[in-house]
Amino acid sequence: MAMESVRTGGCACGAVRYEVGGEPYQSGLCHCTKCRKLTGSIFSATANWHRSKFKMDGEISTYDKRSFCPICGSRLFFMLDDAVEVFIGTLDQAPNDIRPMVEVWTIRREPWLPRVQGVRLYDENEHPPSDR
């Protein structure tokens, strides 16, 4: 039986470390106003794993279910009841070979930003707001 791959990641200062096992079941780009504000960028890039595939060391702070390092402020992940949505820029491996599966809130995508070929597009949320 093949061993499950493990990806590691963490904050800028190293006080928070995490690992995720296997491949994400979802990944994507979000152009919504909230993600822009949270990342300080024009979109967020995230990937989702089931909570059973996630381990973390260190102390985190949270705001609106989004977890970040209280020392350096790095935004790390969004904790759902049974999943974790990781900001993929916090993974140690770069590039990390996680290709977006979806792109949401494309009505807010900057017009000069090219779309990712082969990705499902949604003008707004892929899921009802209660799921994000």
C-alpha positions in Angstrom: 0.0 0.0 0.0 1.4 3.4 -1.0 2.1 6.0 1.8 -0.1 9.1 1.8 1.7 12.3 0.8 2.0 14.9 3.5 2.4 18.6 2.9 3.7 21.0 5.6 3.2 24.7 6.1 3.1 27.4 8.6 3.3 31.1 9.4 6.1 33.5 8.5 7.7 33.4 12.0 7.5 29.6 12.5 5.4 29.7 15.7 2.5 27.9 14.0 3.2 24.7 11.9 0.7 22.4 10.3 0.5 19.4 8.0 -2.1 18.0 5.7 -2.3 14.5 4.3 -3.2 13.4 0.8 -4.6 15.6 -1.9 -7.2 18.4 -1.3 -10.8 17.6 -2.2 -11.3 21.2 -3.4 -9.1 24.0 -4.4 -9.7 27.4 -5.9 -9.4 31.1 -6.3 -11.8 33.6 -4.7 -12.2 37.2 -5.8 -14.8 38.3 -3.2 -14.4 41.5 -1.2 -13.8 39.6 2.0 -11.0 37.5 0.6 -9.4 40.6 -0.9 -9.5 42.3 2.5 -8.2 39.2 4.4 -5.3 38.6 2.1 -4.4 42.2 1.0 -4.4 40.9 -2.5 -6.8 40.7 -5.5 -7.8 37.1 -4.7 -7.3 34.3 -2.3 -5.9 30.9 -3.3 -7.1 28.0 -1.0 -7.3 24.3 -0.8 -9.6 22.2 1.4 -8.8 19.0 3.3 -11.0 17.0 5.7 -10.1 17.8 9.3 -9.0 14.2 9.9 -6.1 14.9 7.4 -5.0 18.1 9.3 -2.6 18.5 12.3 -1.3 21.7 13.8 1.3 22.8 16.4 1.4 26.2 18.0 -1.1 28.8 19.2 -3.5 30.5 16.8 -5.9 33.4 17.0 -9.1 33.5 15.1 -11.3 36.1 13.5 -14.6 34.9 11.9 -13.3 31.3 11.8 -10.1 32.4 10.0 -7.0 31.4 11.9 -3.8 33.4 12.0 -0.6 33.5 14.0 -0.9 36.0 16.9 2.8 36.8 16.7 3.5 37.6 13.0 -0.1 37.9 11.8 0.1 35.3 8.9 -3.3 34.2 7.8 -3.2 30.4 7.7 -6.5 28.6 7.3 -10.3 28.8 7.7 -11.7 26.2 10.1 -15.0 24.5 9.1 -16.8 21.9 11.1 -15.4 18.9 9.2 -12.7 20.6 7.0 -9.9 23.1 6.9 -9.4 25.6 4.1 -5.7 26.4 3.8 -4.3 29.5 2.2 -2.0 27.6 -0.1 0.7 30.4 0.0 1.4 29.2 3.6 2.5 25.7 2.3 6.3 25.2 2.5 6.6 23.7 -1.0 6.5 26.4 -3.7 5.3 25.8 -6.3 3.0 23.3 -4.6 1.3 21.7 -7.7 -2.2 22.5 -6.4 -4.1 23.6 -9.4 -7.4 25.5 -8.8 -10.6 23.4 -9.4 -12.9 26.4 -9.1 -12.8 30.2 -9.4 -15.5 32.0 -7.4 -16.8 35.6 -7.4 -15.5 36.1 -10.9 -17.7 39.2 -11.2 -15.1 40.8 -9.0 -12.0 39.5 -10.9 -9.7 42.2 -12.1 -10.3 42.5 -15.9 -6.6 42.2 -16.7 -6.2 39.0 -14.8 -6.4 36.0 -17.2 -8.7 33.1 -16.3 -7.3 29.7 -15.5 -8.1 27.3 -18.3 -10.2 24.3 -17.5 -11.5 25.7 -14.1 -15.2 25.9 -13.2 -16.3 29.5 -12.9 -18.9 31.0 -10.6 -20.0 34.6 -10.8 -20.6 34.5 -7.0 -20.4 31.7 -4.5 -20.1 28.1 -5.5 -22.0 27.2 -2.3 -24.6 29.2 -0.3 -23.0 31.8 2.0 -23.5 29.6 5.1 -21.0 27.1 3.7 -18.2 29.7 3.4 
